[in-house]
Amino acid sequence: MLHSDSAAPWWADAAVYQVYIRSFADGDGDGVGDLAGLRARIPYLAELGVDAIWINPWYPSPQADGGYDVADFRDIEPAYGTLAEADLLIAEAHAAGLRVILDIVPNHTSDQHAWFQAALAGDAAARARYLFRPGKGEHGELPPTNWKSVFGGPAWTRLVHPDGTPGEWYLHLFAPAQPDLDWENAEVRAEFEEILRFWFDRGVDGFRVDVAHGLVKDQSFADADGPMGLLRNDHTHPAWDNDGVHEIYRGWRRVADSYDPPRIFVAEAWVSGNERLARYLRPDELHTAFQFDFLGVPFSAAAMAPVVDSARDAVAVAGGTTTWVLSNHDVVRHVTRYARSQPEHYIDSAWDRRRWADEKADLDLGVRRARAATLFVLALPGTVYLYQGEELGLPEVEEIPDEARRDPVFQMSTDGDVGRDGCRIPLPWGGDGAASGFSPAGAHAAPWLPQPAGWERFSVTAQEDDPASVLSLYRAALRLRRTYLRGATDFAWVHRSDDVVAFRVGPVEVWTNTGGSPVPLPAGEVLLASAGGAPDGFLPGAATAWLHRS
Ligand code: GLC
């Protein structure tokens, strides 16, 4: 049964599980996750206690950027399965009480998309759907602007005509294989509303909107030196967060609202601050937008509490709801972020993968802090997104041979970023399957990204009967969240200091201690604690407890 009640829409307090399909579960033994694998794990997801799944792009794609280079928005990548299987997955998920959110990638297509191929072949209408511009300089040999690609290097690539002479340049905010669409073009706008309908008609419950802040470019196409990194965007850069995007989302909202039940959106919008983010959440625009601040916040009560205030204040202006995230497929897994010394303040850059080189990770500490942070975030009012494998306490895999890396960031980065493969390693399910249970027994192919030695110890099989495991903590927390916290919005702080923060939601009081020594807890039944080991009535260091207060 799908949960819904008349007081609040289902998504307002949903726990959504992010499925990075390529690495989730391999059903056919080719080393690549697929729909068969996902369908077989629906019971696991239902038992975990989540309300919905968000599936990263599953469309036909040359995989120049893990599927974010889409060649056809109305089909399924053959390595993952078929459209018929997608229909079955949607039906089976619904039957198990899980909503299904897909990922729409409107900023760009693959260079293999029929539109871009037609543009290259000289079709003027197709060309007008992308951002082709003449170069600067005497012979057009310089790019039209000095913009950098998010992944590194220039954001423009020059075409070469079949006879070898150079032509115009096209814009790609990401990899050269991801040409940006021109959202000033009415055909582009109409096409995406049709794509939404294509999937909504099949029963899909919503979409995550990729790079939601990037679609409309400032038409001056002026040079700009502003930051271009994925987590370092700045609305003063002409590529990002232009006010024109909002009209697009008003149109999308009309499409979503024309369905019964209405379909929903969650925006990936890396914008400069919560005031800008709230603009995407106006009542006639997108329902939710990821609140990414926890991706850059150290494990520190003093730093975590202001994130909550700022996010809640911003959505209150728009009348919306907050959407919490600790990890996703673009950032270092939070076990590893927390496994090293913590920065003093919010860091505005993905806990980026360069700065760790010299400090050894203390993964026991990382897991302990991750458990505490998870209980903190899971109790906050709003939607929460969980990234596959965090419920197993997976760390970032930092040692990947260069030749095995697949992320274009590794190839393109100009400042030593090794890329995002380390958070995308195929999941260990355990049992007698190959690749720690990622693939079926007897699978003929190695997993598409190598698993490190000993990965088996994180597997579902290894954890599910252990009450002290991370998996058991997630299951218990999600169950209690449904019982005590669903629908509760009456948030109030009850304590704030440098190391200790506590808040109350509904009948639950949540105490988080980010310091090193035990602190006293108020009276009340402990419903759940991320760590034990302190005397009765005390909360140990690096721990969170949920108390039942009547
Ligand atoms: C988003 C995705 C990321 C992708 C990029 C380009 O930020 O989360 O994985 O590389 O968009 O589509």
Boltz pocket constraint, residues with backbone or C-beta under 6 A from the ligand:
constraints:
  - pocket:
      binder: B
      contacts: [[A, 65], [A, 68], [A, 69], [A, 105], [A, 174], [A, 210], [A, 211], [A, 230], [A, 268], [A, 329], [A, 330]]
      max_distance: 6.0
